[in-house]
Amino acid sequence: MLKTFSITDVGQKRKDNQDYIFTSEKPIGNLPNLFLVADGMGGHKAGDYASRCAVETICDVAERAFEKEPQAILKKAIEAANEMVYHKSLEEPDLEGMGTTIVAASCMGRYVQIANVGDSRLYVIGDSIRQITQDHSWVEEMVRVGALDKEDARTHAKKNIITRALGANNGVEIDFFTVEVEAGEEILMCSDGLTNMLEDEEIRMIVKGQRDIVEKVEALVREANNRGGTDNISVVMIEPVA
């Protein structure tokens, strides 16, 4: 059993919402459930097309996949979404150069299978907050090689440059993670509209300060908007129930 709640919000500065989310507590093909957050990029309408196209393709391919292993299903579905977005960007001038991030999760008991491309994130929150995914961004790569301090990366001029995206090339490199969620821990998936406004520990404190899952998600989105809401904000929360 899972308890879930999600919101995608345009924020305070943008006219369009280029984020797209999908949640299903019920099986999608051979996946026991499926949760997706995509943050599109590109010109007017291209970013929202990219994120929606990617999510819809992933759902469609996962529904029909014959593979049994969640990682194999997610790999097949995300690769198909990459191909779809990439070819659409070549075929239609208005969509040229579009792309999208993706973070995907499927829960099996205490274990979560995760896939990501780009800088949308998945966290596990309990007594501490753990970022499971790794950002595919210029600043994160500089942090990893020791050329940039984590604190400076938050405000760096190049913090929005991502180094991997769905639809950017004919092929895509996907990161996969499997994580065990302990009793009392929660899963948070989000676009960078949340994490650019709030630091990790602030996110944890907000989550821990609310009574139920609906209030937790609403409080996160509200606080990101209060801090300026400079981008679209998408939040998916999952509470595994024993």
Summary of the structure (lengths in Angstrom):
residues: 242
radius of gyration: 16.9
end to end distance: 7.0
largest distance: 49.7
contacts: 872
relative contact order: 0.20
helix: 35%
strand: 29%
